[in-house]
Amino acid sequence: TPAASTKPLSRLREEPVAKCKFDYRRVIGKLNYLEKSSRPDLAYAVHQCARFCSEPKEQHVKAVKHIAKYLKGTRDKGMFINPCPHKSFEVWVDADFAGNYNRITSQSDPSTSKSRSGYVITYAGCPIMWVSKLQTQIALSTCEAEYISLSQALRDTIPMMELMTELKDCGLGENYASPTIKCTVFKDNTGALALATTPKI
């Protein structure tokens, strides 16, 4: 795996800044490029390490090395993209509820209380955008965290749907645009779905 999911990274303000043999920021920049272009499996791990570019500690350096070892071990892996012309937009959304919370460091690092949004947007069955990021506000329940994640995902999807409709009106993309541009959202939280589908909300 690209990161140890049971050991989330924390700020560790009391520890000294690590002396690593590589430029931490430069490596994070390269990993960000790789993650955004072809390796969605790195999204969580890279984002976790990118949060500590200003003062990386030994734990953060080890996490970057872990990602490098993972990449070396999976260099023969990749994505197969096979478009399905009959499929339109699909959005796969999930969130954790304060997954990085640390009772000891939460007083000095309130970001540990924030939940993480993760979503993948596909068109014609092919992934076109994937995201793993901390939410900007602190959710007070699992339902709220999932609803915020759903909202973020659809705010990225709706402009794409409008762009695809405009391209279709101009006669472009006829092979892959469905007669009606629609979006199917997959969500695993009943409370968030109830909020999202109630007309008065």
MOZI-V760947 format. One record per residue. N is the residue number from 1. RES is the residue in one small letter. SS is DSSP state (h for helix, s for strand, l for the rest). OMEGA is omega as a letter, one per 40 degrees, with the letter a starting at -180 (NA if undefined). NEAR is the number of other C-alpha atoms within 12 Angstrom. Layout:
{{N:RES:SS:OMEGA:NEAR} {N:RES:SS:OMEGA:NEAR}}
This chain:
{{1:t:l:a:20} {2:p:l:i:30} {3:a:l:i:29} {4:a:l:a:21} {5:s:l:a:15} {6:t:l:a:10} {7:k:l:i:16} {8:p:l:a:25} {9:l:l:i:35} {10:s:l:a:34} {11:r:l:i:34} {12:l:l:a:24} {13:r:l:a:21} {14:e:l:a:12} {15:e:l:i:15} {16:p:l:i:14} {17:v:l:a:20} {18:a:l:i:22} {19:k:l:a:17} {20:c:l:a:19} {21:k:l:i:11} {22:f:l:i:15} {23:d:l:a:17} {24:y:h:a:31} {25:r:h:a:23} {26:r:h:i:15} {27:v:h:i:24} {28:i:h:i:33} {29:g:h:i:20} {30:k:h:i:21} {31:l:h:i:32} {32:n:h:i:30} {33:y:h:a:18} {34:l:h:a:21} {35:e:h:a:27} {36:k:h:a:24} {37:s:h:a:20} {38:s:l:a:22} {39:r:l:i:31} {40:p:h:i:29} {41:d:h:a:31} {42:l:h:a:36} {43:a:h:a:35} {44:y:h:a:37} {45:a:h:a:37} {46:v:h:i:43} {47:h:h:i:35} {48:q:h:a:38} {49:c:h:a:39} {50:a:h:a:33} {51:r:l:a:28} {52:f:l:a:27} {53:c:l:a:24} {54:s:l:a:18} {55:e:l:a:25} {56:p:l:i:33} {57:k:l:a:27} {58:e:h:i:25} {59:q:h:a:29} {60:h:h:i:39} {61:v:h:i:31} {62:k:h:i:25} {63:a:h:i:35} {64:v:h:i:41} {65:k:h:i:26} {66:h:h:i:22} {67:i:h:i:36} {68:a:h:i:25} {69:k:h:i:16} {70:y:h:i:23} {71:l:h:i:25} {72:k:h:a:14} {73:g:h:a:13} {74:t:l:a:17} {75:r:l:i:14} {76:d:l:i:9} {77:k:l:i:13} {78:g:l:i:15} {79:m:l:i:16} {80:f:l:a:11} {81:i:l:i:14} {82:n:l:a:13} {83:p:l:i:19} {84:c:l:a:18} {85:p:l:a:18} {86:h:l:a:19} {87:k:l:i:24} {88:s:l:a:33} {89:f:s:i:40} {90:e:s:a:32} {91:v:s:i:39} {92:w:s:a:32} {93:v:s:i:37} {94:d:s:i:35} {95:a:s:i:38} {96:d:s:i:36} {97:f:l:a:30} {98:a:l:a:30} {99:g:l:i:30} {100:n:l:a:30} {101:y:l:i:27} {102:n:l:a:22} {103:r:l:a:16} {104:i:l:a:16} {105:t:l:a:19} {106:s:l:i:19} {107:q:l:a:14} {108:s:l:a:17} {109:d:l:a:19} {110:p:h:i:22} {111:s:h:i:29} {112:t:h:i:33} {113:s:h:a:30} {114:k:l:i:31} {115:s:l:a:34} {116:r:s:i:40} {117:s:s:i:38} {118:g:s:i:35} {119:y:s:i:39} {120:v:s:i:36} {121:i:s:i:34} {122:t:s:i:32} {123:y:s:a:33} {124:a:l:i:28} {125:g:l:a:26} {126:c:s:i:23} {127:p:s:i:28} {128:i:s:i:28} {129:m:s:i:30} {130:w:s:a:32} {131:v:s:i:36} {132:s:s:a:32} {133:k:s:i:32} {134:l:s:i:34} {135:q:l:a:32} {136:t:l:i:18} {137:q:l:a:22} {138:i:l:i:26} {139:a:l:a:27} {140:l:l:i:17} {141:s:l:i:21} {142:t:h:a:26} {143:c:h:a:27} {144:e:h:i:32} {145:a:h:a:34} {146:e:h:a:39} {147:y:h:i:37} {148:i:h:i:40} {149:s:h:i:45} {150:l:h:i:39} {151:s:h:i:29} {152:q:h:a:32} {153:a:h:a:38} {154:l:h:i:30} {155:r:h:i:17} {156:d:h:a:26} {157:t:h:a:33} {158:i:h:i:23} {159:p:h:i:16} {160:m:h:i:26} {161:m:h:i:28} {162:e:h:i:20} {163:l:h:a:18} {164:m:h:i:29} {165:t:h:i:25} {166:e:h:i:17} {167:l:h:i:19} {168:k:h:i:20} {169:d:h:i:17} {170:c:l:i:12} {171:g:l:i:13} {172:l:l:i:14} {173:g:l:a:21} {174:e:l:a:19} {175:n:l:a:17} {176:y:l:i:25} {177:a:l:i:32} {178:s:l:i:24} {179:p:l:i:17} {180:t:l:i:18} {181:i:l:a:30} {182:k:l:a:25} {183:c:s:i:29} {184:t:s:a:25} {185:v:s:i:29} {186:f:s:a:24} {187:k:l:a:31} {188:d:l:a:20} {189:n:l:a:26} {190:t:h:a:16} {191:g:h:i:20} {192:a:h:i:28} {193:l:h:i:25} {194:a:h:i:19} {195:l:h:a:20} {196:a:h:a:23} {197:t:h:i:16} {198:t:l:a:10} {199:p:l:a:8} {200:k:l:i:7} {201:i:l:NA:10}}
